[in-house]
Amino acid sequence: MPELPVTAGLLLAAGAGRRYGRPKALVELAGEPLARRGIRLLRDGGCAPVHVVLGAGADELPDLPGAVPVRHDGWQEGLGSSLRRGLASLPADVSAAVVALVDQPLLSPLAIRRVRAAHAGGAVVAIATYAGRPGHPVLLGRATWPLLDRYAVGDRGARDLLRARPDLVVRVPCDDLGSPVDVDTPADLPRV
């Protein structure tokens, strides 16, 4: 069986969580910070290394075993700058990064594996879909990273790139593999 390309995991966890009232990386679900859950998700999905982009609340986080913390002092610029900072931190031998958001604790490691398999099959970009709608995880091949300087700005990650270059995108149905539901407010937590 051929070896999969080196696929890193990239957890975006830098935001202040204004609607939540504190950084979501610090929020606990079943006694575990969401940042640790996200690291485990990516590792269990076969990603290595795993980098975590931290900003607001970075000094309050407990240890993050199994991950490389990436401090992003410009986190207030938005999701786009966190994505670019995280990708820039990855080693040169990484062919792609699977991007997950810290506030989606119900994603499945099997969805991570599914988008990684699409990359091993030649996909430059693979995006999980749920009921036909794009969601996370999103795999970005290294060839797309320079394009994000143009597209990943403000609070927009790779979405505009995916819309502008549908020829690069492979949609990977993941309806049977967890849920992309966000934890945006304290009221969302009991729901998940």
C-alpha positions as CSV (number, residue, x, y, z in Angstrom):
1,M,0.0,0.0,0.0
2,P,1.5,3.4,-1.0
3,E,2.4,5.8,1.8
4,L,0.2,8.8,2.2
5,P,1.8,12.2,1.7
6,V,2.9,14.1,4.8
7,T,-0.3,15.9,5.9
8,A,-0.1,18.2,8.8
9,G,-3.0,19.2,11.0
10,L,-3.7,22.9,11.6
11,L,-6.1,23.9,14.4
12,L,-7.2,27.5,14.3
13,A,-7.7,28.5,18.0
14,A,-6.6,32.2,18.1
15,G,-9.8,34.1,18.4
16,A,-11.2,36.0,21.5
17,G,-14.6,34.3,21.3
18,R,-16.4,37.5,21.7
19,R,-19.9,36.0,21.4
20,Y,-18.9,33.3,23.8
21,G,-17.4,35.7,26.3
22,R,-13.9,34.2,26.4
23,P,-11.5,32.4,24.0
24,K,-13.1,29.2,22.8
25,A,-9.8,27.4,23.0
26,L,-10.3,27.5,26.8
27,V,-13.9,26.4,26.8
28,E,-14.2,22.9,28.3
29,L,-16.4,20.1,27.0
30,A,-16.6,17.0,29.2
31,G,-13.7,18.4,31.3
32,E,-11.4,19.0,28.4
33,P,-10.5,22.3,26.7
34,L,-11.7,22.5,23.1
35,A,-8.1,23.1,22.0
36,R,-7.1,19.7,23.3
37,R,-10.1,18.0,21.7
38,G,-9.1,19.6,18.4
39,I,-5.5,18.3,18.7
40,R,-6.8,14.8,19.4
41,L,-9.2,15.0,16.4
42,L,-6.3,15.9,14.0
43,R,-3.9,13.3,15.5
44,D,-6.5,10.6,15.5
45,G,-7.2,11.5,11.9
46,G,-3.6,10.7,11.0
47,C,-2.2,14.2,10.8
48,A,1.4,14.8,11.9
49,P,2.7,17.2,12.9
50,V,-0.2,19.1,14.4
51,H,0.2,22.9,14.9
52,V,-2.2,25.0,16.9
53,V,-2.5,28.8,16.1
54,L,-3.0,30.6,19.4
55,G,-3.7,34.3,20.1
56,A,-6.3,35.5,22.7
57,G,-6.0,33.5,25.9
58,A,-2.8,31.8,24.8
59,D,-1.1,32.3,28.2
60,E,-4.1,30.8,30.0
61,L,-4.1,27.5,28.1
62,P,-2.8,24.4,29.8
63,D,-0.2,22.3,28.1
64,L,-1.1,21.1,24.6
65,P,0.5,17.6,24.4
66,G,1.0,16.3,20.9
67,A,1.0,19.7,19.2
68,V,3.2,22.6,18.3
69,P,1.8,25.9,19.6
70,V,2.1,28.7,17.1
71,R,1.8,32.1,18.7
72,H,0.0,34.7,16.5
73,D,0.2,38.2,17.9
74,G,-1.8,39.5,14.9
75,W,-4.8,37.3,15.7
76,Q,-7.1,40.4,15.9
77,E,-6.7,40.7,12.1
78,G,-9.0,37.7,11.8
79,L,-9.2,34.1,10.7
80,G,-7.4,34.7,7.5
81,S,-4.3,35.9,9.2
82,S,-4.4,33.0,11.6
83,L,-4.7,30.6,8.7
84,R,-1.7,32.2,6.9
85,R,0.4,32.2,10.1
86,G,-0.4,28.5,10.8
87,L,0.5,27.4,7.2
88,A,3.8,29.4,7.3
89,S,4.8,27.5,10.5
90,L,4.6,24.1,8.9
91,P,7.8,22.1,8.0
92,A,8.9,22.1,4.3
93,D,8.2,18.4,3.9
94,V,4.4,18.9,4.5
95,S,2.5,18.5,1.3
96,A,-0.9,19.6,2.7
97,A,-2.6,20.8,5.8
98,V,-5.9,19.7,7.2
99,V,-7.5,22.7,8.7
100,A,-10.0,22.4,11.6
101,L,-11.6,25.1,13.8
102,V,-11.4,24.9,17.6
103,D,-15.1,25.6,18.0
104,Q,-16.3,22.4,16.1
105,P,-15.9,19.7,18.7
106,L,-18.1,17.1,16.9
107,L,-16.0,16.7,13.9
108,S,-14.8,13.1,13.4
109,P,-11.3,11.8,12.9
110,L,-12.8,9.7,10.1
111,A,-13.7,12.9,8.2
112,I,-10.0,13.9,8.6
113,R,-9.0,10.6,7.1
114,R,-11.4,10.9,4.3
115,V,-10.1,14.3,3.1
116,R,-6.6,13.0,3.5
117,A,-7.4,10.1,1.3
118,A,-8.7,12.5,-1.4
119,H,-5.3,14.3,-1.3
120,A,-3.5,11.0,-1.6
121,G,-5.6,10.4,-4.7
122,G,-4.4,13.7,-6.2
123,A,-6.8,16.3,-4.8
124,V,-5.1,19.7,-4.3
125,V,-8.0,20.9,-2.1
126,A,-10.5,18.6,-0.4
127,I,-13.4,19.9,1.6
128,A,-15.8,17.9,3.8
129,T,-19.5,18.4,2.9
130,Y,-22.5,17.9,5.1
131,A,-25.9,17.6,3.4
132,G,-24.1,19.0,0.3
133,R,-22.9,22.1,2.1
134,P,-19.1,22.7,2.5
135,G,-17.7,22.6,6.0
136,H,-14.6,21.4,7.9
137,P,-12.2,19.8,7.8
138,V,-10.6,21.4,4.7
139,L,-7.4,20.1,3.2
140,L,-5.2,22.6,1.5
141,G,-2.4,21.4,-0.7
142,R,0.9,23.3,-0.5
143,A,0.4,24.7,-4.0
144,T,-2.6,26.7,-2.7
145,W,-0.9,28.4,0.2
146,P,0.6,31.3,-1.7
147,L,-2.8,32.1,-3.1
148,L,-4.1,32.7,0.4
149,D,-2.2,35.9,0.7
150,R,-4.9,37.3,-1.7
151,Y,-7.9,35.4,-0.5
152,A,-7.5,34.7,3.3
153,V,-8.0,38.2,4.6
154,G,-10.0,39.5,7.6
155,D,-12.4,37.0,9.0
156,R,-12.3,35.0,5.8
157,G,-10.2,31.8,5.6
158,A,-10.0,29.8,2.4
159,R,-13.6,30.3,1.5
160,D,-13.0,32.9,-1.3
161,L,-10.2,30.8,-2.8
162,L,-12.5,27.7,-2.9
163,R,-15.2,29.8,-4.7
164,A,-12.7,31.4,-7.1
165,R,-11.0,28.1,-8.0
166,P,-13.6,25.3,-8.0
167,D,-11.4,23.4,-10.5
168,L,-9.0,22.7,-7.5
169,V,-11.7,21.5,-5.1
170,V,-12.8,17.9,-4.5
171,R,-15.9,17.7,-2.4
172,V,-15.9,14.8,0.1
173,P,-19.3,13.8,1.6
174,C,-19.0,13.4,5.4
175,D,-22.6,13.3,6.4
176,D,-22.1,10.0,8.2
177,L,-19.0,11.2,10.1
178,G,-19.9,13.6,12.9
179,S,-21.2,17.1,12.7
180,P,-19.8,20.5,11.8
181,V,-21.9,22.4,14.4
182,D,-20.2,25.4,15.9
183,V,-20.0,26.3,19.6
184,D,-20.4,30.1,19.3
185,T,-22.2,31.0,22.6
186,P,-22.5,29.3,26.0
187,A,-26.0,28.2,25.1
188,D,-24.5,26.1,22.3
189,L,-22.4,24.0,24.6
190,P,-25.2,21.9,26.2
191,R,-26.6,21.2,22.6
192,V,-23.3,19.5,21.6
